[in-house]
């Protein structure tokens, strides 16, 4: 396989400017990640510890195999909203007793771990990841249930959590609940619907209605332990499969459960020979353009991401605005589609379509590296068939059954987002770099289009056109779209699975590939109608 020869000038002014820009973006990211880790803040974390309880991330760390990595997901959920950054949950993929699994931990330092609309999105997304990739689930439960002021946004879609848990059990994907505290009202069904339930003595409170609600509803006077304590559920109701004397014991039992699953991955294992790239991944920071309008060569990214910097490029002289080819990442064979000069023409669309078909023929997962402004417009391109050619590409992406992994490197605009396997096209996992943008089009273009439409409308109706008002409106719209296309705004709404440091791209893709290989890796053998 051919080895990519880097042409990067690491001593040049452009490289230094790009690197400085990326480091500033990473500083911004680190600041928000620290807020997410802080949960409800020092005061509530200290109160939690004084009660003899571990924090959510401490529980996860103790549960995971020693020195094993944890791929945290949706860390900045709810960023920029009225809710706490992180959405009162920690979710991710890790290894427990040698089993790759999804972990979901409530953060009780944030409003008692109560679920808000963003917590719900985060929960449903991580359960979807578990189901589609056939990953066992461990719930680390301590939640007061729904955030009641937000109940209108939670109650109806929240039922999907129970649907997912029961569907996974039916699909023989194990689910485990380790209950460290409150698991009340609808939350009580989580241990009730998981395959295994472990309750901590004097801490777990699993009941549909607590003492105040029971008294109001029936007049009965009860206490937490008789209604939902671990001792009662392990001796009387039978809800608890295991009785844990404390949190550490619950985690020990959880690890033992995972060790006895006799779990096997269904996908092929990676090659044992996975040489590191020939170039330093740290140099990626100097490759990514500070201005998203300025393209960069994705081969330079691949040279610092794929095994041995080896890349067998497919159709290198045709449709050159899209780079396609075969490589390996941490020993896993992959096909790569990476935007080069942003715009997708008919040639790029047809090239991508053929490449996706080939990947499905050979059961090869696909990596999409987005940096696109969308499909080309204009009379000559419309006459040349850009619609039907773009439709071929989107058809292939939509019906492809090999795992897709997507990273938005810089920009993902218009239907280019769809053609490059954006969120609506169900990539198994999707991440973004901190400077990435996502929108129907660029802010200036969108504001300009609305201005042109307004000007044409005024002319058609004989009204005078207010230039001053138009200028103010353009400025307002540009600012709005800039804010809404920001990577933090996008990830806050779960339109990707997290913002990552570009230097960690190889590691994140490797862990993601390992996760998707827990399920069968097989391509589609028949596609829909391709418009010729």
Secondary structure, 3 states (H helix, E strand, C coil): CCECCCCCCCCCHHHHHHHHHHHHHHHHHHHHHHHHHHCCCHHHHHHHHHCCCCCHHHHHHHHCCCCCCEEEECCCCCCCCCCCCCCCEEEEEEEECCEEEEEEEECCCCHHHCECHHHHHHHHHHHHHHHHHCCEEEEEEEECCECHHHHHHHHHHHHHHHHHHHHHHHCCCCEEEEEEEEEEHHHHHHHHHCCEEEEECCCCEEECCCHHHHHHHHCCCCCHHHHHCHHHHHHHHCCCCEEECCHHHHHHHHHHHHHCCCCCCCCCCCCCCCCCCCCCHHHHHHHCCCCCCCCCCHHHHHCCCCHHHECEEECCCCCCCEEEEEEEECCEEEEEEEECCCEECHHHHHHHHHHHHHHHHCCCEEEEEEEECEECCCHHHHHCCHHHHHHHHHHHHHHCCCCEEEEEEEEEEHHHHHHCCCHHHCCCEEEEECCCEEECCCHHHHHHHHHHHHHHHHHHHCCCCCHHHHHHHHHHHHHHHHHHHEHHHHHHCCCCCCEECHHHHHHHHHHHHHHHCCCCCCCCCCCCCCCC
